C-alpha cells in the first residue's frame, strides 16, 4: 500500500510540521541554495548574502509549518522555490526603496543603521581574513570534541558538500536517519560549542 512516502522516508501526514521541514531542508539544502543563487540578481546580492536569503527562506517556511503537508520531494522543493522567490522579491523591493544603501546586520548593536556602498569594500580585508581563519580554527576545535558519528555527518554534508543520499551511503545508514543525525549534531555543535 502506498503511504505517500518517498526516498527520504517522510510520509504524508498533517502533523508534518517544523521537524519534517527541517529534515527536508537538510536533505535538499544544496538544491535550495542553488535555486536561490540562480534567482537572485546582482542588485539583491550586493545588499545581502546567499546565506541570509537561505535563512530567511527557511524561516518563512517554518512560519508556514502548521499548514505544511508533505506529499513528495519535488513538491517540497517547488514550495521552497516559491517561498525563496517571495523572499528575493521582498529583498529586491527593499533595496529599490533605498538605492545606494546597505542595511547592516545589527543596527541596534552597532549604533549605525545604513552605510553608503562606497564605504563598504568588496575586497577581503586583512582583518576579515584573520577573522575567517579564527572561525575555521574554532570550528575545527568544536568538531574534534563531538562524538565520531556527529563529526562524520557534519564533515560529509557541510564540509565535503555531499548530498544527504551520498552521506547515507558512506555512513551505512538510511537517508532519513542521516538527516536526523545531522540535525542533532548541528544542535549539539551550536549549543555546546558556539563559535561566535
C-alpha positions as CSV (number, residue, x, y, z in Angstrom):
1,X,0.0,0.0,0.0
2,X,1.4,3.4,-0.9
3,X,1.7,5.6,2.1
4,X,3.0,8.6,0.1
5,X,6.5,8.2,1.3
6,X,9.5,9.0,-0.9
7,X,13.1,8.1,-0.8
8,X,13.6,10.5,2.1
9,X,11.3,8.4,4.3
10,X,8.7,11.1,5.1
11,X,5.1,10.3,4.9
12,X,2.0,12.3,4.1
13,X,0.6,13.4,7.4
14,X,-1.0,16.6,8.6
15,X,1.4,16.7,11.6
16,X,4.4,17.0,9.2
17,X,5.3,20.4,10.9
18,X,8.6,22.0,11.7
19,X,10.7,18.9,12.3
20,X,9.8,17.5,8.9
21,X,10.5,20.8,7.2
22,X,13.9,21.0,8.8
23,X,14.7,17.4,7.8
24,X,13.7,18.2,4.2
25,X,15.7,21.4,4.2
26,X,18.7,19.5,5.3
27,X,18.2,16.9,2.6
28,X,17.7,19.5,-0.1
29,X,19.8,22.3,1.1
30,X,22.2,22.3,-1.9
31,X,19.3,22.4,-4.4
32,X,17.5,25.2,-2.4
33,X,20.7,27.3,-2.2
34,X,21.3,26.8,-6.0
35,X,17.8,27.9,-6.8
36,X,18.2,31.0,-4.6
37,X,21.5,31.8,-6.2
38,X,20.1,31.4,-9.7
39,X,17.1,33.6,-8.9
40,X,19.0,36.4,-7.0
41,X,20.2,39.2,-9.2
42,X,23.4,41.2,-8.6
43,X,21.3,44.0,-7.1
44,X,20.0,41.7,-4.4
45,X,23.3,40.0,-3.7
46,X,25.1,43.4,-3.3
47,X,22.8,44.1,-0.3
48,X,22.6,40.7,1.3
49,X,24.2,37.3,1.1
50,X,23.1,33.9,-0.2
51,X,23.2,32.6,3.4
52,X,20.9,35.4,4.6
53,X,18.4,34.7,1.8
54,X,18.6,30.9,2.6
55,X,17.9,31.6,6.3
56,X,15.0,33.9,5.5
57,X,13.5,31.3,3.2
58,X,13.8,28.6,5.8
59,X,12.4,30.9,8.5
60,X,9.4,31.8,6.2
61,X,8.8,28.1,5.6
62,X,8.8,27.3,9.3
63,X,6.3,30.1,9.8
64,X,4.0,28.1,7.5
65,X,4.7,24.8,9.2
66,X,1.1,24.4,10.5
67,X,-0.3,24.3,7.0
68,X,2.5,22.2,5.5
69,X,1.7,18.6,4.4
70,X,4.4,16.5,2.8
71,X,3.4,14.9,-0.5
72,X,6.8,14.3,-2.2
73,X,10.2,15.8,-2.5
74,X,9.5,17.6,-5.9
75,X,6.6,19.4,-4.4
76,X,8.6,20.4,-1.3
77,X,11.3,21.9,-3.5
78,X,8.7,23.7,-5.6
79,X,7.1,25.1,-2.3
80,X,10.5,26.2,-1.1
81,X,11.2,27.8,-4.5
82,X,8.0,29.8,-4.2
83,X,9.0,31.0,-0.8
84,X,12.5,31.8,-1.9
85,X,11.1,33.8,-4.9
86,X,9.0,35.9,-2.5
87,X,11.9,36.5,-0.1
88,X,14.1,37.6,-3.0
89,X,11.4,39.8,-4.4
90,X,10.9,41.4,-1.0
91,X,14.6,41.9,-0.6
92,X,14.8,43.5,-4.1
93,X,11.9,45.8,-3.3
94,X,13.5,46.9,-0.1
95,X,16.8,47.6,-1.9
96,X,15.0,49.6,-4.6
97,X,13.5,51.8,-2.0
98,X,17.0,52.6,-0.6
99,X,19.3,52.8,-3.6
100,X,23.0,53.2,-2.7
101,X,22.4,52.0,0.8
102,X,23.3,48.7,2.5
103,X,21.5,47.6,5.7
104,X,23.8,46.4,8.4
105,X,23.2,43.1,10.1
106,X,22.6,44.6,13.6
107,X,21.9,48.3,13.5
108,X,21.0,48.3,17.2
109,X,24.3,46.9,18.3
110,X,26.5,48.9,16.1
111,X,24.7,52.3,16.6
112,X,24.7,52.7,12.8
113,X,21.7,51.9,10.5
114,X,22.7,52.5,6.9
115,X,26.1,52.8,5.2
116,X,26.9,54.1,1.7
117,X,28.0,51.4,-0.7
118,X,31.2,53.4,-1.4
119,X,32.3,52.8,2.3
120,X,31.9,49.0,2.1
121,X,34.9,47.3,0.4
122,X,34.0,44.3,-1.8
123,X,37.6,43.1,-1.3
124,X,38.7,40.9,1.6
125,X,40.5,42.9,4.2
126,X,43.3,41.5,6.3
127,X,41.1,41.6,9.4
128,X,38.3,39.6,7.6
129,X,40.9,37.0,6.5
130,X,42.2,36.7,10.1
131,X,38.6,36.5,11.4
132,X,37.7,33.8,8.9
133,X,40.8,31.8,9.9
134,X,39.9,32.2,13.6
135,X,36.4,30.8,12.8
136,X,37.9,27.9,11.0
137,X,40.2,27.0,13.9
138,X,37.3,27.4,16.4
139,X,35.1,25.1,14.2
140,X,37.9,22.6,14.0
141,X,38.2,22.5,17.8
142,X,34.4,22.2,18.2
143,X,34.2,19.4,15.7
144,X,37.0,17.5,17.4
145,X,35.0,17.5,20.6
146,X,31.9,15.9,19.0
147,X,31.2,12.2,19.0
148,X,32.6,10.5,15.9
149,X,29.2,10.0,14.2
150,X,28.2,13.6,14.7
151,X,31.6,14.8,13.4
152,X,31.3,12.5,10.4
153,X,27.9,13.6,9.3
154,X,28.7,17.3,9.6
155,X,32.0,16.8,7.7
156,X,30.5,14.8,4.9
157,X,27.4,17.0,4.4
158,X,28.6,20.5,5.2
159,X,32.4,20.5,4.6
160,X,32.7,18.0,1.8
161,X,29.4,19.0,0.3
162,X,28.0,15.5,-0.3
163,X,24.3,15.1,-0.9
164,X,22.4,13.5,2.0
165,X,21.9,10.4,-0.1
166,X,25.7,10.1,-0.5
167,X,26.2,10.7,3.2
168,X,23.8,7.9,4.0
169,X,25.6,5.6,1.6
170,X,29.0,6.4,3.1
171,X,27.8,6.0,6.7
172,X,25.8,2.9,6.0
173,X,22.5,4.4,7.3
174,X,19.2,5.5,5.7
175,X,18.9,9.0,4.4
176,X,16.2,9.7,6.9
177,X,18.5,8.6,9.8
178,X,21.3,10.7,8.4
179,X,19.0,13.8,8.3
180,X,18.0,13.3,11.9
181,X,21.6,12.7,12.9
182,X,22.7,15.8,11.1
183,X,20.1,17.9,12.8
184,X,21.0,16.5,16.2
185,X,24.7,17.1,15.5
186,X,24.2,20.7,14.5
187,X,22.1,21.3,17.6
188,X,24.9,20.0,19.8
189,X,27.5,21.9,17.9
190,X,25.6,25.2,18.2
191,X,24.6,24.8,21.8
192,X,27.7,23.2,23.4
193,X,30.4,24.8,21.2
194,X,29.2,28.2,20.0
195,X,31.8,29.6,17.6
196,X,30.8,33.3,17.9
